[in-house]
Amino acid sequence: MTDHEHAPEATPEVDPDAPRRDQAPAPRWAGPLAGLLAAAAAITSGLVVAAAIDVDSPLNAVGSEFIDATPAWLKEFAIDLFGTADKTALRVGMVIVIGLLGLAAGALARRRPAVGPATMVVFGAVGAVIAVGRPGQDASAAVPALLGAVIGSAVVWWLIGLVRAGDGATSVPTEPVRARSGFDRRRFVASTGGVVGAAVVATVAARAVENGRIDEIRDAAPDTLPPLAEPGTLGDVEVGSAEVGSAEVGSAEVVSAAPPVPADATLSPVTPYLTPNDDFYLIDTALSVPRIRLDRWRMRIGGRVDTPITLTYDDLLARPQVERIITIACVSNEVGGGLIGNAVWQGVLLRDLLEEAGVQPEAEQVFGTSVDGWTCGFPVEAAMDGRDTMIAIGMNGEPLPLQHGFPARVIVPGLYGYVSATKWLESLELTTWDEATGYWIPRGWAREAPIKTQSRIDVPRRGEEVPRGIVAVAGIAWAQQRGIAKVEVRVDEGEWQEARLAPDVTIDSWRQWVYEWDTTDVEPGEHRLQVRATDATGETQTDEVSRPDPDGATGRHTRTVVVEA
């Protein structure tokens, strides 16, 4: 026998009547994890409920409110940093912030359990108030946030209870029992795993319902666009004049079809003359596609008019249709940026609708409102001066894509989108400037915003090594409502050299250009390329550099390339 086998049992020298802790307490991370998972349960349950009752989710409502409160400088910073992924970045940022608050709430709740549910209730109350206050929402919009708060409170109370089971002393039972006391790691892991699983299922379910809603809107759109109007049915303004902004096509009347696009309209190897719908830039304030029921959708023209007009989607389809090639641009587009696109738009000329409604003399602006509450205003003259301002229902031969404003949007040649391009159009009010102010104007942007004469280098790319010989320097230039007359390129501090222009299809679309740079005798190493455009009025774009706010960036696009040795 060993000494161990003969050793007497040791008796702990402690008070047998004192309370004892049978197991080690939960690790420090358990409390914060409980808070994090409770926040996840609150968010995902809110998503499911919102999808089920067809209202905005609390996450979208709070995010939209944040966007509305964003100052101009922060908006520009977000677009510069994230580009068209700015809304994705916002969603990720919101989830991170909520997650951090959940971690903090869980850590505090370990000492004071009531902190956990109280935090969830505050989150829910704030989300509910914001959701109800969003445009087009009613009291039902509060339900997802409030129900999410209830579920989050229950989850945090339950999980914190498991965590705290091993924190305090427990009385010695008077009789032997099999039940375990203290922190039960296996039970906690199983419980948190169940919460994670439920959150994942809820997220997938909410996404499936939301995708189904979007598919339903898309399915409601027609497969094809209505036929174009016959020449002679739209007035007698000469095509190709500065009044209309359409190319000369051999008719003395406004014709319905867009001019044909010649094969040599594209000179840039990376930018097609017409931008495909899937590649067209997307900049708006909507975190998600507005909730539109096509059978209930109406577009109203009212305000200072003699006869208000209300149109359904079928009414718009039945109106005489025109087709125009128009380049639109975002005011946030930096010099050389990509927030610009060129498309064939089809729709109804706005001046025809306004003439039918009868614009009163005191009306100064056309004030557009989106289904999601976004607003903007542009001068009445921009709708009535002969340019092809339209209510667009088609884009590049297809019904207007949902993300680009289906069922209808406003297109105004020559104006930046923030004062004109109302997507998901709900109403157009004829007002004075004092009666209504567009979304971006109080945030520091100019009230009137004609698009500036600009140009861009597409190739060569920045920092690209170019060979000896003839190198194509190519890009685009635009000056809507004026047209591009000349594009020039210079290398380093040399003389300006005129580039070859593509055919001028219409003054309302961009014009492509190419300059053949002979690098045979150029010194190897870095060289600077710069471009400038001159519009048909004789104005050359300025070399003065300015930010996009308040009314569009200025400066000449400059790019450095490397000539091989």
Secondary structure by P-SEA (a helix, b strand, c coil): ccccccccbbbbccccccccccccccccaaaaaaaaaaaaaaaaaaaaaaaaaccccaaaaaaaaaaaaccaaaaaaaaaacccaaaaaaaaaaaaaaaaaaaaaaaaaacccaaaaaaaaaaaaaaaaaaaaccccccccaaaaaaaaaaaaaaaaaaaaaaaccccccccccccccccccccaaaaaaaaaaaaaaaaaaaaaaaaaaaaaaaaaaaaccccccccccccccccccccccccccccccccccccccccccccccccccccccccccccccccccccccccccccbbbbbbccccbbbbbcaaaaaacbbbbbbbbbbbcccccccccccccccccccaaaaaaaaccccccccccccccccccccccccccccccccccccccccccccccccccbbbbbcccccccccccccccccccccccccccccccccccccccccccccccccccccccccccccccccccccccccbbbbbcccccbbbbbbcccccccbbbbbccccccccccccbbbbbbbbbccccccccccccccccccccccbbbbbbbcc
